[in-house]
């Protein structure tokens, strides 16, 4: 994407979305943000809105409406990040994820088709792999068997997107994210740990047995990778799928140690709360995740921060900015 292009970002007032908007503005694009502000925050967009290069449209993508569909007219690219990100919610209330992730994606695709949008970029998830048996897990891993409704909704959305791409010629770059951390993060394991330790600095409840091991990527590294993958698809492919994660992974107990260290605490007792016999944090939680990122690195991308460095930098930012 280059200067002068017009972009639509759904979910642009959220954690990843607002960081993306800032990046696009910095590259000289004009950006239209669509967000229902259920979890996103207008203050995350202050810099972008003040620049005059971004506008915010409050919209509910679950509802197919001409009022927001027309906002896609003239767009060079649509970044579809709007979704309900809470995996645990998808277990207790699956309809939320059907409506906010699958129905919304269908409506976005229709808006792209109606308005002849040439390129769609979609934020998918490592959860589409379910309990993978190969690590690192490549994009062509099969069978894809999600163990949460969240993962199933992301996979269903991927299938809708590739079908629309073939039928209507909409180019599509699909990115399967590892766990993303960085400024403006409002949920996830480090936010959970900070909140708990601020309430009780002596004891930390850890969901699961602490051996859960996953890959973490800083949002700055993520956005750089998305740039390269999107440009590759725009220039040479109809649609493609890329993993975006780190080269390493880290356990939940190790993450707890990072948070405790950054808070300057000592002698914190860890209390583990496994929700399943094999030590998961909750039913539907993928216990191990490490993505094969060789496909995206072949385009010249590589994460600048390890999982530990990304987590530590994020914890420092959250504490300095008193977000948690």
Residue pairs with C-beta under 8 A, 6 or more apart in sequence:
1 7
1 24
1 27
1 29
1 76
1 77
1 227
1 230
1 231
2 27
2 28
2 29
3 27
3 28
3 29
4 28
4 29
4 30
5 29
5 30
5 76
5 77
6 29
6 30
6 31
6 32
6 74
6 75
6 76
6 77
7 24
7 29
7 30
7 31
7 32
7 75
7 76
7 77
7 78
7 79
8 31
8 32
8 33
8 34
8 71
8 72
8 75
8 77
8 78
8 79
8 117
9 17
9 20
9 21
9 24
9 31
9 32
9 33
9 34
9 78
9 79
9 81
10 17
10 34
10 35
10 61
10 78
10 79
10 80
10 81
10 82
10 104
10 108
11 17
11 34
11 35
11 40
11 80
11 81
11 82
11 83
11 123
12 18
12 20
12 21
12 31
12 33
12 34
12 35
12 40
12 45
12 56
12 79
12 81
13 33
13 35
13 37
13 40
13 41
13 42
13 44
13 45
13 56
14 35
14 39
14 40
14 44
14 81
14 82
14 184
15 44
15 180
15 182
15 184
15 185
15 186
15 219
16 81
16 123
16 180
16 219
16 222
17 33
17 35
17 40
17 79
17 81
17 82
18 40
18 41
18 44
18 45
18 48
18 184
19 182
19 183
19 184
19 219
19 220
19 223
20 79
20 81
20 223
20 226
21 31
21 33
21 45
21 48
21 54
22 47
22 48
23 223
24 31
25 31
25 47
25 48
25 51
25 53
25 54
28 53
29 53
30 53
30 54
31 48
31 53
31 54
31 55
32 54
32 55
32 57
32 71
32 75
33 45
33 48
33 54
33 55
33 56
33 57
34 57
34 59
34 61
34 68
34 71
34 82
35 56
35 57
35 58
35 59
35 82
36 58
36 59
36 60
36 61
36 82
37 58
39 85
39 186
41 184
42 49
42 56
44 184
45 54
45 56
48 54
49 55
49 56
57 68
57 71
59 65
59 67
59 68
59 71
60 68
61 68
61 82
61 100
61 104
61 107
61 108
62 99
62 100
62 103
62 104
62 107
63 107
64 107
64 110
68 111
69 107
69 110
69 111
69 114
69 115
70 115
71 111
72 78
72 111
72 112
72 114
72 115
72 117
73 115
74 115
75 115
75 117
76 117
76 118
76 119
77 117
77 118
77 119
77 120
77 121
77 230
77 234
78 108
78 111
78 112
78 117
78 119
78 120
78 121
79 121
79 123
80 105
80 108
80 120
80 121
80 122
80 123
81 123
82 100
82 104
82 108
83 100
83 101
83 104
83 123
83 153
83 154
84 90
84 96
84 97
84 100
84 101
84 150
85 150
85 187
86 150
86 187
87 127
87 148
87 150
87 151
87 282
87 284
87 285
88 282
88 284
88 285
89 96
89 97
89 150
90 96
90 97
90 148
90 149
90 150
90 153
90 284
91 148
91 149
91 282
91 283
91 284
94 149
97 149
97 150
97 153
98 149
98 153
101 150
101 153
101 154
101 157
102 153
102 156
102 157
102 160
105 122
105 156
105 157
105 160
105 161
106 160
108 120
109 120
109 160
109 161
109 164
109 170
111 117
112 120
112 164
112 170
113 164
113 168
113 170
117 170
118 170
118 171
118 234
119 170
119 171
119 172
119 173
119 230
119 233
119 234
120 161
120 165
120 170
120 171
120 172
120 173
121 172
121 173
121 175
121 226
121 230
122 157
122 158
122 161
122 172
122 173
122 174
122 175
123 175
123 177
124 154
124 155
124 157
124 158
124 174
124 175
124 176
124 177
124 241
125 150
125 151
125 154
125 176
125 177
126 137
126 176
126 177
126 178
126 179
126 215
126 243
126 245
126 286
126 289
126 291
127 146
127 147
127 148
127 150
127 151
127 154
127 286
128 144
128 146
128 151
128 154
128 155
128 158
128 176
129 137
129 141
129 144
129 145
129 146
129 151
129 176
129 286
129 289
130 144
130 145
130 146
130 147
130 151
130 286
131 145
131 147
131 286
131 287
131 288
132 141
132 288
132 289
134 141
135 288
135 290
136 290
136 291
136 292
136 293
137 243
137 289
137 290
137 291
137 292
138 243
138 292
138 294
138 295
139 176
139 241
139 242
139 243
139 292
139 295
144 155
146 152
146 154
146 155
147 284
147 286
148 284
148 285
148 286
149 284
150 284
151 284
151 286
158 174
158 241
161 172
161 174
161 239
162 172
162 174
162 239
164 170
164 172
165 171
165 172
165 238
165 239
166 238
166 239
169 238
171 233
171 234
171 237
171 238
171 239
172 233
172 238
172 239
172 240
173 226
173 229
173 230
173 232
173 233
173 234
173 239
173 240
173 242
174 239
174 240
174 241
174 242
175 225
175 226
175 229
175 241
175 242
175 243
175 244
176 241
176 242
176 243
176 244
176 291
177 217
177 222
177 244
177 245
178 214
178 215
178 216
178 217
178 243
178 244
178 245
178 246
178 289
178 291
179 188
179 189
179 214
179 215
179 216
179 217
179 289
180 216
180 217
180 218
180 219
180 222
181 188
181 190
181 216
181 217
181 218
181 219
181 310
181 311
181 314
182 218
182 219
182 220
182 222
182 310
182 313
182 314
182 317
183 219
183 314
183 317
183 321
184 323
185 191
185 314
185 318
185 323
186 323
189 252
189 255
190 255
190 258
190 259
190 311
190 314
190 315
190 318
191 318
191 324
192 207
193 204
193 206
193 255
193 256
193 259
194 259
194 263
194 315
194 318
194 319
194 324
195 324
196 204
196 205
197 204
197 259
197 260
197 263
197 265
197 268
198 324
201 263
201 265
201 268
202 267
202 268
202 269
203 268
203 269
203 270
203 271
204 256
204 260
204 268
204 269
204 270
204 271
205 271
205 273
206 252
206 253
206 256
206 270
206 271
206 272
206 273
207 252
207 273
207 274
207 275
207 281
207 282
208 252
208 272
208 273
208 274
208 275
208 279
208 280
208 281
208 282
208 285
208 287
209 272
209 274
209 279
210 251
210 252
210 253
210 256
210 270
210 272
210 279
211 251
211 252
211 253
211 279
211 287
212 251
212 252
212 279
212 280
212 281
212 285
212 287
212 288
213 249
213 250
213 251
213 252
213 287
213 288
213 289
213 290
214 249
214 250
214 286
214 288
214 289
214 290
215 245
215 246
215 248
215 249
215 250
215 289
215 290
215 291
215 307
216 246
216 249
216 250
216 307
216 310
216 311
217 244
217 245
217 246
217 303
217 307
217 310
218 303
218 304
218 305
218 309
218 310
218 313
218 314
220 304
220 305
221 246
221 303
221 304
221 305
221 310
222 244
224 301
225 242
225 244
225 296
225 301
225 303
226 244
228 296
228 299
228 300
228 301
229 240
229 242
229 244
229 296
229 299
229 301
232 240
232 299
233 239
233 240
242 295
242 296
243 291
243 292
243 293
243 295
243 296
244 291
244 293
244 296
245 289
245 290
245 291
245 293
246 293
246 303
246 305
246 306
246 307
246 310
247 293
247 302
247 303
247 306
248 290
248 306
248 307
248 308
249 288
249 289
249 290
249 307
250 307
250 308
250 311
252 281
253 270
254 308
255 311
256 268
256 270
258 308
258 311
258 312
258 315
259 315
260 266
260 268
262 312
262 315
262 316
262 319
263 319
273 281
274 280
274 281
275 281
275 282
275 283
275 285
276 282
276 283
276 285
278 287
279 287
280 287
293 303
303 310
305 313
317 323
318 324
